Amino acid sequence: MENVEDFYDQLSSKYSDLIKKCVPRYDELLHTMFLYLEPDFKPLRILDLGCGTGNLTQRILEYFPDAQIDALDLSEDILEESRKRFGNQSNMNYLQADFKNMHLSEKCYDLVMSSIAIHHVQDPFKFKLYKDVFYALKTDGLFIFADQTRGITDEIYFKNIECWKVEALKLGSTEENWNMWMAHQDAHDYHSPVGWHLENLKKAGFNEVDLLSKYLMWGVFWAKKN
Ligand SMILES: C[S@@+](CC[C@H](N)C(=O)[O-])C[C@H]1O[C@@H](n2cnc3c(N)ncnc32)[C@H](O)[C@@H]1O
């Protein structure tokens, strides 16, 4: 089985189409990430962690056209898809890096966002990432991310996956697509319960933490540095 980087390298040109057929309420999930921002919040510099082909980046650009955006991903091939999508806009910067060993500068971002990427690293690395993000945010900076979570019991977790399959097939995924995602999930995904995320965001230094919404296993998290 290939590693995460190779998986996304190989999937890069097909990713945008496949993900829309796979994640239930994907548009709503991305939309919710911006719903709770104050109208006068005008971030100057934003980081998109695990940007993929740029589905969240696209929205960031629409909400904050004047911001400087760092789009970061492990896979060089999927970053290339983002480059093709957004061209050489002067406010876009592409970074190939791994969450596990990034070196973010202190207090350089107003907003850090991420959609369905953080579950690719194990819990100790998630906690390290939360500390890195806290360090890299300015005072009053926000960390908002959407991700898959684990149910508090196996019954809830497996029910979520069962319901997800029904929805993915309705969205147009084939059995082959589904099996591909599940093989990837078994090999590379580390889902953590909502409570784990909230607790570890607090431990990383964030005072205000919340779950903004949840549908099946997809949650939207909010953390403020103040
Ligand atoms: C499911 S895709 C999500 C992409 C995009 N945010 C979206 O909403 O469509 C997950 C992305 O996270 C990236 N990723 C996985 N593990 C990573 C890591 N350790 N460091 C940086 N990026 C990583 C993958 O390469 C992939 O592009």
The ligand as an SDF file (V2000), in Angstrom:
LIG
                    3D

 27 29  0  0  0  0  0  0  0  0999 V2000
   -9.1470   14.7440    1.5210 C   0  0  0  0  0  0  0  0  0  0  0  0
   -7.9350   15.8800    0.9150 S   0  0  0  0  0  0  0  0  0  0  0  0
   -8.6830   17.4740    1.2980 C   0  0  0  0  0  0  0  0  0  0  0  0
   -8.2890   18.5400    0.3200 C   0  0  0  0  0  0  0  0  0  0  0  0
   -9.0480   19.8670    0.4210 C   0  0  0  0  0  0  0  0  0  0  0  0
   -8.8030   20.5270    1.6770 N   0  0  0  0  0  0  0  0  0  0  0  0
  -10.5230   19.6590    0.1900 C   0  0  0  0  0  0  0  0  0  0  0  0
  -11.3570   20.0410    1.0170 O   0  0  0  0  0  0  0  0  0  0  0  0
  -10.8730   19.1610   -0.8920 O   0  0  0  0  0  0  0  0  0  0  0  0
   -6.6570   15.7650    2.1180 C   0  0  0  0  0  0  0  0  0  0  0  0
   -5.4000   16.5440    1.7220 C   0  0  0  0  0  0  0  0  0  0  0  0
   -4.5090   16.5640    2.8490 O   0  0  0  0  0  0  0  0  0  0  0  0
   -3.1850   16.3580    2.3860 C   0  0  0  0  0  0  0  0  0  0  0  0
   -2.3950   15.7840    3.4860 N   0  0  0  0  0  0  0  0  0  0  0  0
   -2.5210   14.5610    4.0490 C   0  0  0  0  0  0  0  0  0  0  0  0
   -1.6120   14.3740    5.0120 N   0  0  0  0  0  0  0  0  0  0  0  0
   -0.8850   15.5180    5.0630 C   0  0  0  0  0  0  0  0  0  0  0  0
    0.2310   15.9300    5.8600 C   0  0  0  0  0  0  0  0  0  0  0  0
    0.7650   15.1030    6.7700 N   0  0  0  0  0  0  0  0  0  0  0  0
    0.7430   17.1670    5.6610 N   0  0  0  0  0  0  0  0  0  0  0  0
    0.2090   17.9910    4.7040 C   0  0  0  0  0  0  0  0  0  0  0  0
   -0.8470   17.6540    3.9190 N   0  0  0  0  0  0  0  0  0  0  0  0
   -1.3800   16.4280    4.0880 C   0  0  0  0  0  0  0  0  0  0  0  0
   -3.3450   15.3940    1.2270 C   0  0  0  0  0  0  0  0  0  0  0  0
   -2.2230   15.4080    0.3570 O   0  0  0  0  0  0  0  0  0  0  0  0
   -4.6340   15.9030    0.5870 C   0  0  0  0  0  0  0  0  0  0  0  0
   -4.3890   16.8510   -0.4230 O   0  0  0  0  0  0  0  0  0  0  0  0
  1  2  1  0
  2  3  1  0
  2 10  1  0
  3  4  1  0
  4  5  1  0
  5  6  1  0
  5  7  1  0
  7  8  2  0
  7  9  1  0
 10 11  1  0
 11 12  1  0
 11 26  1  0
 12 13  1  0
 13 14  1  0
 13 24  1  0
 14 15  1  0
 14 23  1  0
 15 16  2  0
 16 17  1  0
 17 18  1  0
 17 23  2  0
 18 19  1  0
 18 20  2  0
 20 21  1  0
 21 22  2  0
 22 23  1  0
 24 25  1  0
 24 26  1  0
 26 27  1  0
M  CHG  2   2   1   9  -1
M  END
$$$$
